[in-house]
Every structure is written in C-alpha cells, then in structure tokens.
C-alpha cells in the first residue's frame, strides 16, 4: 500500500512520534490538517493517516475522534487430539 501511495505523491514519515494534531474549521466542521512531531516539526497534509497501531485510539482522542480499537492479550486454547475432527 505504501508503494502505491508514494507513486501517487504521498510522503510517508516513519519512526516519527506525534506530539499533537493540527486542525482547522472548514465550513463549520473540524478538519485535521497535519501533525506536530515530538521534535517540534509541523507536518501539514491534505490527508493524515493514523498508523499508530495499538496506540491509534489514544492518538485519535487528541482530535476528539473515536477509534474502536483496544489492545488485548492474545489467548490460546490447547486441547488434546479430537478423533471426530
């Protein structure tokens, strides 16, 4: 996906911590316009993609966006052999 995005002009910043979200009001609606990194750089963008993985929900909360994502421990069930299966 990232290769296709780059081919269409997207710039992808990896390993960059996001300290804050920038936004503005357009036609009465809030719109995310970029991010502020922990180093203080401001990256403005027409589209911002939240790729924070297990921290996506917390990042979304910074701009009052609800992301129904919750990290959970993996559970495993170990059984004996089942002849009928």
C-alpha positions in Angstrom: 0.0 0.0 0.0 2.8 2.4 0.8 4.4 1.9 -2.5 1.2 2.7 -4.4 0.7 5.8 -2.1 4.2 7.0 -2.9 3.6 6.5 -6.6 0.7 8.9 -6.3 2.6 11.6 -4.4 2.2 10.6 -0.8 5.0 11.3 1.6 5.4 8.7 4.4 7.2 9.6 7.6 8.3 6.5 9.6 9.5 6.4 13.2 8.2 9.9 13.9 6.4 10.5 17.2 3.3 12.6 17.1 3.0 15.1 19.9 -0.1 16.9 18.7 -2.7 17.1 15.9 -3.3 20.4 14.0 -6.7 21.2 12.8 -8.9 24.0 11.4 -12.6 24.6 10.9 -13.8 24.3 7.3 -17.5 25.0 6.5 -18.4 24.5 10.2 -16.6 21.2 10.5 -13.3 20.4 12.2 -10.6 19.0 9.8 -7.2 17.6 10.7 -4.6 19.5 8.8 -1.4 17.9 10.0 0.7 16.8 13.0 3.3 18.3 15.3 6.2 15.9 16.0 8.0 15.5 19.3 10.9 17.4 17.8 8.6 20.3 17.2 8.3 20.0 13.4 4.9 20.7 11.9 3.9 18.4 9.0 0.9 19.8 7.1 -1.1 17.4 5.0 -4.3 17.3 3.0 -4.8 13.8 4.4 -3.4 12.4 7.7 -3.5 8.6 8.1 -3.4 7.3 11.7 -0.9 4.4 11.6 -0.2 4.4 15.3 -1.1 0.7 15.7 -2.1 -0.2 19.2 -1.9 3.5 20.2 -4.3 4.6 17.4 -7.2 5.0 19.8 -5.2 7.4 22.0 -3.9 9.4 19.0 -7.5 9.7 17.7 -8.6 11.0 21.1 -6.3 14.0 20.7 -8.5 15.3 17.9 -11.8 14.0 19.5 -12.1 11.1 17.1 -13.4 7.8 18.5 -11.5 4.8 17.2 -12.9 1.5 18.5 -9.5 -0.2 18.9 -8.3 -1.7 22.1 -5.1 -3.6 22.7 -5.7 -7.1 24.1 -3.6 -10.0 25.2 -3.7 -13.0 22.8 -5.5 -16.0 24.3 -4.7 -19.6 23.3 -6.6 -22.8 24.0 -4.7 -26.0 24.0 -6.7 -29.3 23.6 -5.9 -32.9 23.2 -6.4 -34.7 19.9 -10.1 -34.9 18.9 -10.7 -38.1 16.9 -14.0 -36.7 15.4 -12.2 -33.7 13.9 
